[in-house]
Amino acid sequence: AIGLHNNTPNANDRMHYAGLNLLACQKAIQTPDLSSAFEYIESGISFLDDGHWKHEYDLSLALFNNAAGVACSLGKSDQMTTYLNEVFANARCYEDKIDSMSVLIQSLIIAGKAGVAMDHSLKVLEHIGESLPTNLDKEAIERELIETHKCVQQILPSSLDTIPVMEDNLKIKAMHILNLCLWSSHHQKSILFVVVSCRMVRLTASHGLNLYSPCGIAALAHPFTSVLRNYTEGYKLGKLALALNKSPKLVGSISLLVTALASVFEPLQAVLPTILEDYKIALKVTWRDA
C-alpha cells in the first residue's frame, strides 16, 4: 500500500495516492488477495481530506463501497458497519447506496438472517423498479414458469454470439440483488425462489447476459422439477446454464444446482469435471461490485 499520507501535504497528491490504492485494492480482489485488498483500501481512505464527500465524491464512494465489501468478506463486521454507515450517511441518491446495500444483505445472509436479508432485498428491488409479487398461488406460479420458459428460447447456446451483454447499470445491480434473493429464499424454503429465478431469466432475455444469468437459469431448473415435475426440461435448463457459464462474455459463476440436476441424468463420472470447475471458481469468488 502507498502510505506516508501524513507526509503528503499536497491535496492533489493525496487524492492521486488514494486513487492508486483503490486500483490496487480492486486488483487484489480479482486475484483474490483480500488481506492485501483491505490494506490498500484502508491506506486509500487515510489519504482523504476533511470534506472529501463534498470535494471527491466519486472517489470517496468507490473507496468506502470497496472497503465495506472487503471487510464483509474478511468477517470484519465492525469495520464493515463503519464503512457502510459512511456510505448511507453521505450518498447523494438511493442508487449510490445500492452497492453497500448489497454488502449489508450479503452479511445478513452469512449471519443466518435470511428473513431480514430478504426484506432489505425486496425494498431495494422496489426502489429500482423491479418489485416482486409476494402473494402468488400455485396456479399463478405455474403460469409464471411457463411464460418465463418462453423467454429462455431467446437464450440458446447457438445464439450466444448474438446475445448482447447487459449494460443498463440499474438492471446489473438488480441482477446482483436478485442473486442474493436466491440464497435468502432458498434458506427460507420460500416460493419467492421461483419468482426470483423467473425475474432473472426475464431480465436476461430483455437486457442481455449478466454475470448472474447462469444462476437464474439454473435456479429456474429447480421449480421445473419440483413444481411442474418436468425433469427433462429442468435438465435442459441446467445444461443451458452450464453453457452460459462458459461464455467468454461472462466471468464464471457457480453452478452447483446444475451439477445436482445433471447427476440425475448422467453418470457421476460425467459430472466430476463440472464439480472440479465449480471448486476452482469458488476459490476465486469474493465480494465484487455487480
Sine and cosine of phi, psi and omega as CSV:
sin_phi,cos_phi,sin_psi,cos_psi,sin_omega,cos_omega
0.00,0.00,0.57,-0.82,0.06,-1.00
-0.99,0.14,0.90,-0.44,-0.08,-1.00
-0.93,-0.38,-0.56,-0.83,0.02,-1.00
0.87,0.50,0.58,0.82,-0.05,-1.00
-0.90,0.43,-0.52,0.85,0.01,-1.00
-0.93,0.38,-0.33,0.94,0.00,-1.00
-0.98,-0.21,0.33,0.94,-0.01,-1.00
-0.87,-0.49,1.00,0.10,-0.11,-0.99
-0.95,0.30,-0.42,0.91,-0.06,-1.00
-0.97,0.24,0.82,-0.57,-0.08,-1.00
-0.89,0.45,-0.64,0.77,0.01,-1.00
-0.90,0.44,-0.64,0.77,0.04,-1.00
-0.90,0.43,-0.66,0.75,-0.01,-1.00
-0.89,0.46,-0.68,0.74,0.01,-1.00
-0.92,0.39,-0.57,0.82,0.05,-1.00
-0.89,0.45,-0.71,0.71,0.00,-1.00
-0.93,0.36,-0.57,0.82,0.07,-1.00
-0.88,0.48,-0.68,0.73,0.02,-1.00
-0.91,0.41,-0.62,0.78,0.03,-1.00
-0.90,0.43,-0.65,0.76,0.04,-1.00
-0.91,0.41,-0.58,0.82,0.07,-1.00
-0.88,0.47,-0.72,0.69,0.03,-1.00
-0.88,0.47,-0.66,0.76,0.01,-1.00
-0.90,0.43,-0.63,0.77,0.04,-1.00
-0.88,0.48,-0.72,0.69,-0.03,-1.00
-0.90,0.44,-0.60,0.80,0.07,-1.00
-0.91,0.41,-0.66,0.75,-0.01,-1.00
-0.92,0.40,-0.57,0.82,0.05,-1.00
-0.88,0.47,-0.63,0.77,-0.04,-1.00
-0.94,0.33,-0.36,0.93,-0.13,-0.99
-0.89,0.45,-0.80,0.60,-0.09,1.00
-1.00,-0.10,0.55,-0.84,0.11,-0.99
-0.66,-0.75,0.99,0.11,-0.15,-0.99
-0.94,0.34,-0.52,0.85,0.03,-1.00
-0.89,0.46,-0.71,0.70,0.05,-1.00
-0.92,0.40,-0.64,0.77,0.02,-1.00
-0.85,0.53,-0.65,0.76,-0.02,-1.00
-0.93,0.38,-0.63,0.78,0.06,-1.00
-0.88,0.47,-0.70,0.71,0.00,-1.00
-0.88,0.48,-0.71,0.71,-0.11,-0.99
-0.95,0.32,-0.59,0.81,0.07,-1.00
-0.91,0.41,-0.64,0.77,0.05,-1.00
-0.89,0.45,-0.68,0.74,0.02,-1.00
-0.87,0.50,-0.68,0.73,0.00,-1.00
-0.90,0.43,-0.55,0.83,-0.04,-1.00
-0.91,0.41,-0.33,0.95,0.02,-1.00
-0.99,0.12,-0.20,0.98,-0.06,-1.00
-0.94,0.34,0.64,-0.77,0.03,-1.00
-1.00,0.05,0.20,-0.98,0.18,-0.98
-0.87,0.50,0.64,-0.77,-0.01,-1.00
0.98,0.19,0.28,0.96,-0.06,-1.00
-0.90,0.43,-0.50,0.87,0.02,-1.00
-0.91,0.40,-0.44,0.90,0.03,-1.00
-1.00,0.09,-0.69,0.73,-0.14,-0.99
-1.00,-0.07,-0.43,0.90,-0.02,-1.00
-0.74,-0.68,0.84,0.54,-0.15,-0.99
-0.88,0.47,-0.78,0.62,-0.07,-1.00
-0.89,0.46,-0.67,0.74,0.03,-1.00
-0.91,0.42,-0.69,0.72,0.00,-1.00
-0.88,0.47,-0.70,0.72,-0.01,-1.00
-0.88,0.48,-0.70,0.71,0.00,-1.00
-0.90,0.43,-0.67,0.74,0.00,-1.00
-0.89,0.46,-0.75,0.66,-0.08,-1.00
-0.96,0.27,-0.55,0.84,0.10,-0.99
-0.88,0.47,-0.74,0.68,0.01,-1.00
-0.91,0.41,-0.63,0.78,0.01,-1.00
-0.88,0.48,-0.69,0.72,0.01,-1.00
-0.90,0.44,-0.67,0.74,-0.02,-1.00
-0.91,0.42,-0.71,0.70,-0.01,-1.00
-0.92,0.39,-0.66,0.75,0.04,-1.00
-0.87,0.50,-0.65,0.76,0.05,-1.00
-0.87,0.49,-0.73,0.68,-0.03,-1.00
-0.90,0.44,-0.51,0.86,-0.01,-1.00
-1.00,0.02,-0.03,1.00,-0.01,-1.00
0.97,0.24,0.34,0.94,0.01,-1.00
-1.00,-0.02,0.97,0.22,-0.18,-0.98
-0.92,0.39,-0.59,0.81,-0.01,-1.00
-0.91,0.42,-0.74,0.68,0.02,-1.00
-0.90,0.43,-0.64,0.77,0.03,-1.00
-0.85,0.53,-0.72,0.69,-0.01,-1.00
-0.88,0.48,-0.66,0.75,0.03,-1.00
-0.87,0.50,-0.72,0.69,-0.02,-1.00
-0.93,0.37,-0.64,0.77,0.04,-1.00
-0.88,0.47,-0.69,0.73,-0.01,-1.00
-0.89,0.46,-0.56,0.83,0.07,-1.00
-0.87,0.49,-0.72,0.70,-0.01,-1.00
-0.92,0.39,-0.73,0.68,-0.05,-1.00
-0.89,0.46,-0.52,0.85,-0.03,-1.00
-0.99,0.16,-0.39,0.92,-0.16,-0.99
-0.87,-0.50,-0.16,0.99,0.00,-1.00
-0.87,0.49,0.66,-0.75,-0.09,-1.00
-0.99,0.14,-0.35,0.94,0.01,-1.00
-0.49,-0.87,0.25,-0.97,-0.05,-1.00
-0.88,0.48,-0.63,0.78,-0.03,-1.00
-0.85,0.53,-0.54,0.84,-0.01,-1.00
-0.96,0.28,-0.18,0.98,0.03,-1.00
-1.00,-0.05,-0.19,0.98,-0.20,-0.98
-0.90,0.43,-0.67,0.74,0.00,-1.00
-0.87,0.49,-0.66,0.75,0.03,-1.00
-0.95,0.31,-0.54,0.84,0.10,-1.00
-0.88,0.47,-0.63,0.78,0.01,-1.00
-0.91,0.42,-0.57,0.82,0.07,-1.00
-0.91,0.41,-0.70,0.72,0.04,-1.00
-0.86,0.51,-0.72,0.70,0.00,-1.00
-0.88,0.47,-0.69,0.73,0.02,-1.00
-0.88,0.48,-0.65,0.76,0.00,-1.00
-0.91,0.42,-0.58,0.81,0.03,-1.00
-0.93,0.38,-0.63,0.78,0.05,-1.00
-0.89,0.45,-0.71,0.71,0.01,-1.00
-0.87,0.49,-0.59,0.81,-0.03,-1.00
-0.98,0.18,0.01,1.00,0.02,-1.00
0.99,0.15,0.31,0.95,-0.02,-1.00
-0.97,-0.26,0.88,0.47,-0.09,-1.00
-0.89,0.46,-0.60,0.80,-0.01,-1.00
-0.90,0.44,-0.71,0.70,0.03,-1.00
-0.91,0.41,-0.64,0.77,0.04,-1.00
-0.87,0.50,-0.67,0.75,0.00,-1.00
-0.92,0.40,-0.64,0.77,0.03,-1.00
-0.86,0.51,-0.72,0.70,0.02,-1.00
-0.90,0.45,-0.66,0.75,-0.02,-1.00
-0.88,0.47,-0.70,0.71,-0.02,-1.00
-0.90,0.44,-0.59,0.81,0.02,-1.00
-0.93,0.38,-0.66,0.75,0.02,-1.00
-0.89,0.45,-0.73,0.68,-0.02,-1.00
-0.88,0.48,-0.61,0.79,0.04,-1.00
-0.90,0.44,-0.66,0.75,-0.01,-1.00
-0.90,0.44,-0.52,0.85,-0.08,-1.00
-0.97,-0.24,0.32,0.95,0.14,-0.99
0.99,0.16,0.40,0.92,0.01,-1.00
-0.80,-0.60,0.72,0.69,0.00,-1.00
-0.85,0.52,0.60,-0.80,0.00,-1.00
-0.94,-0.33,0.70,-0.71,0.11,-0.99
-0.93,0.37,0.70,-0.72,-0.08,-1.00
-0.91,-0.42,-0.03,1.00,-0.06,-1.00
-0.80,-0.60,0.81,0.59,0.00,-1.00
-1.00,-0.04,0.67,-0.74,0.09,-1.00
-1.00,0.06,0.02,-1.00,-0.08,-1.00
-0.88,0.47,-0.66,0.75,-0.01,-1.00
-0.90,0.44,-0.65,0.76,0.02,-1.00
-0.91,0.41,-0.61,0.79,0.03,-1.00
-0.90,0.44,-0.69,0.73,0.00,-1.00
-0.90,0.44,-0.64,0.77,0.05,-1.00
-0.90,0.44,-0.65,0.76,0.01,-1.00
-0.90,0.44,-0.64,0.77,0.03,-1.00
-0.89,0.45,-0.70,0.71,-0.04,-1.00
-0.92,0.39,-0.67,0.74,0.01,-1.00
-0.92,0.39,-0.64,0.77,0.00,-1.00
-0.92,0.39,-0.56,0.83,0.01,-1.00
-0.87,0.48,-0.51,0.86,0.05,-1.00
-0.90,0.44,-0.55,0.84,0.03,-1.00
-0.92,0.40,-0.50,0.87,-0.04,-1.00
-0.89,0.46,-0.45,0.89,-0.02,-1.00
-0.89,0.45,-0.30,0.95,0.06,-1.00
-1.00,0.09,-0.12,0.99,-0.12,-0.99
-0.84,-0.55,0.84,0.54,-0.01,-1.00
-1.00,-0.09,0.49,-0.87,-0.01,-1.00
-0.80,0.60,-0.57,0.82,-0.04,-1.00
-0.93,0.35,-0.28,0.96,-0.04,-1.00
-0.95,-0.32,0.22,0.98,-0.06,-1.00
-0.87,0.50,-0.56,0.83,-0.04,-1.00
-0.92,0.40,-0.41,0.91,-0.07,-1.00
-0.98,-0.21,-0.21,0.98,0.01,-1.00
-0.97,0.23,0.81,-0.58,0.00,-1.00
-0.95,0.30,0.28,-0.96,0.12,-0.99
-1.00,0.04,0.65,-0.76,0.00,-1.00
-0.87,0.49,0.78,-0.62,-0.04,-1.00
-0.87,-0.50,-0.34,0.94,0.01,-1.00
-0.91,0.42,0.90,-0.44,-0.13,-0.99
-0.88,0.47,-0.64,0.77,0.00,-1.00
-0.93,0.37,-0.60,0.80,0.04,-1.00
-0.93,0.36,-0.57,0.82,0.07,-1.00
-0.89,0.46,-0.71,0.71,0.02,-1.00
-0.91,0.41,-0.60,0.80,0.04,-1.00
-0.88,0.47,-0.66,0.75,0.02,-1.00
-0.89,0.46,-0.60,0.80,0.04,-1.00
-0.90,0.44,-0.74,0.68,0.01,-1.00
-0.90,0.44,-0.66,0.75,0.03,-1.00
-0.88,0.47,-0.62,0.79,0.05,-1.00
-0.89,0.46,-0.63,0.78,0.08,-1.00
-0.91,0.41,-0.57,0.82,0.05,-1.00
-0.88,0.47,-0.56,0.83,0.04,-1.00
-0.84,0.54,-0.71,0.70,-0.01,-1.00
-0.91,0.42,-0.72,0.69,-0.02,-1.00
-0.88,0.48,-0.74,0.67,-0.04,-1.00
-0.92,0.39,-0.54,0.84,0.05,-1.00
-0.91,0.41,-0.71,0.71,0.01,-1.00
-0.88,0.47,-0.57,0.82,-0.03,-1.00
-1.00,0.07,-0.10,0.99,-0.10,-0.99
0.81,0.59,0.71,0.70,-0.08,-1.00
-1.00,-0.10,0.53,-0.85,0.06,-1.00
-0.91,0.41,-0.28,0.96,0.05,-1.00
-0.88,0.48,-0.37,0.93,0.06,-1.00
-0.82,0.57,-0.67,0.74,0.01,-1.00
-0.92,0.39,-0.71,0.70,-0.03,-1.00
-0.87,0.49,-0.68,0.73,-0.03,-1.00
-0.91,0.43,-0.73,0.68,-0.02,-1.00
-0.89,0.46,-0.63,0.78,0.03,-1.00
-0.89,0.45,-0.68,0.74,-0.02,-1.00
-0.91,0.42,-0.63,0.78,0.02,-1.00
-0.89,0.45,-0.64,0.77,0.02,-1.00
-0.93,0.37,-0.67,0.74,0.00,-1.00
-0.90,0.44,-0.65,0.76,0.03,-1.00
-0.91,0.41,-0.60,0.80,0.04,-1.00
-0.90,0.43,-0.67,0.74,-0.02,-1.00
-0.92,0.38,-0.58,0.82,-0.10,-1.00
-1.00,-0.04,-0.44,0.90,-0.10,-0.99
-0.83,-0.56,-0.06,1.00,0.07,-1.00
0.95,-0.31,0.11,-0.99,-0.05,-1.00
-0.94,0.34,0.60,-0.80,0.01,-1.00
-0.68,-0.73,0.35,-0.94,0.03,-1.00
-0.74,0.67,-0.61,0.79,-0.11,-0.99
-0.99,-0.11,0.07,1.00,0.03,-1.00
-0.84,0.54,-0.71,0.70,0.03,-1.00
-0.87,0.50,-0.57,0.82,0.01,-1.00
-0.91,0.42,-0.66,0.75,0.00,-1.00
-0.90,0.44,-0.68,0.74,0.00,-1.00
-0.94,0.34,-0.64,0.76,0.06,-1.00
-0.88,0.47,-0.65,0.76,0.02,-1.00
-0.91,0.41,-0.59,0.81,0.03,-1.00
-0.89,0.46,-0.49,0.87,0.01,-1.00
-0.89,0.46,-0.52,0.86,-0.06,-1.00
-0.90,0.43,-0.80,0.60,0.03,-1.00
-0.92,0.39,-0.38,0.92,0.08,-1.00
-0.90,0.43,-0.50,0.87,0.05,-1.00
-1.00,0.00,-0.65,0.76,-0.11,-0.99
-1.00,0.09,-0.50,0.86,-0.03,-1.00
-0.99,-0.17,-0.79,0.61,-0.05,-1.00
-1.00,0.05,-0.21,0.98,-0.04,-1.00
0.85,0.52,0.51,0.86,0.01,-1.00
-0.97,-0.22,0.99,0.12,-0.11,-0.99
-0.93,0.36,-0.57,0.82,-0.01,-1.00
-0.90,0.43,-0.72,0.70,-0.01,-1.00
-0.94,0.34,-0.58,0.82,0.07,-1.00
-0.87,0.49,-0.65,0.76,0.04,-1.00
-0.90,0.44,-0.66,0.75,0.01,-1.00
-0.90,0.44,-0.65,0.76,0.03,-1.00
-0.90,0.45,-0.63,0.78,0.05,-1.00
-0.88,0.47,-0.68,0.73,0.02,-1.00
-0.92,0.40,-0.59,0.81,0.05,-1.00
-0.90,0.44,-0.67,0.75,0.03,-1.00
-0.87,0.49,-0.65,0.76,0.04,-1.00
-0.90,0.44,-0.65,0.76,0.01,-1.00
-0.89,0.45,-0.68,0.73,0.03,-1.00
-0.90,0.43,-0.60,0.80,-0.05,-1.00
-0.89,0.46,-0.41,0.91,-0.01,-1.00
-0.99,-0.10,0.03,1.00,-0.02,-1.00
-0.91,0.42,0.73,-0.69,0.05,-1.00
-0.90,0.43,-0.22,0.98,0.03,-1.00
-0.97,0.24,-0.26,0.96,-0.09,-1.00
-0.86,-0.50,0.49,-0.87,0.21,-0.98
-0.99,0.13,0.63,-0.77,-0.12,-0.99
-0.81,0.59,0.63,-0.77,0.10,-0.99
-0.89,-0.45,0.01,-1.00,-0.08,-1.00
-0.97,-0.25,0.71,-0.71,-0.12,-0.99
-0.79,-0.61,0.79,0.62,-0.02,-1.00
-0.90,0.43,-0.60,0.80,0.02,-1.00
-0.89,0.45,-0.64,0.76,0.03,-1.00
-0.87,0.49,-0.68,0.73,0.01,-1.00
-0.87,0.49,-0.66,0.75,0.01,-1.00
-0.90,0.44,-0.66,0.75,0.03,-1.00
-0.92,0.40,-0.66,0.75,-0.03,-1.00
-0.89,0.46,-0.56,0.83,-0.05,-1.00
-0.92,0.40,-0.32,0.95,0.05,-1.00
-0.96,0.29,-0.53,0.85,-0.11,-0.99
-0.96,-0.27,-0.33,0.94,-0.10,-0.99
-0.84,-0.54,0.44,-0.90,0.08,-1.00
-0.87,0.49,0.49,-0.87,-0.03,-1.00
-0.83,0.56,-0.62,0.79,-0.02,-1.00
-0.86,0.51,-0.51,0.86,-0.06,-1.00
-0.96,0.29,-0.43,0.90,-0.03,-1.00
-0.99,-0.14,-0.08,1.00,-0.01,-1.00
-0.86,0.51,-0.67,0.74,0.04,-1.00
-0.86,0.51,-0.60,0.80,0.02,-1.00
-0.92,0.39,-0.65,0.76,0.04,-1.00
-0.88,0.48,-0.68,0.73,0.02,-1.00
-0.89,0.45,-0.67,0.75,0.00,-1.00
-0.91,0.42,-0.65,0.76,0.07,-1.00
-0.85,0.53,-0.67,0.74,-0.01,-1.00
-0.89,0.46,-0.69,0.72,-0.01,-1.00
-0.90,0.43,-0.66,0.75,0.02,-1.00
-0.91,0.42,-0.65,0.76,-0.03,-1.00
-0.87,0.49,-0.56,0.83,0.02,-1.00
-0.91,0.42,-0.43,0.90,-0.04,-1.00
-1.00,-0.09,-0.25,0.97,-0.12,-0.99
-0.99,0.17,0.86,-0.51,0.09,-1.00
-0.74,-0.67,-0.05,-1.00,0.08,-1.00
-0.89,0.45,0.67,-0.74,0.05,-1.00
-0.44,-0.90,0.43,-0.90,0.04,-1.00
-0.92,0.39,0.76,-0.65,0.06,-1.00
-0.93,0.37,0.00,0.00,0.00,0.00
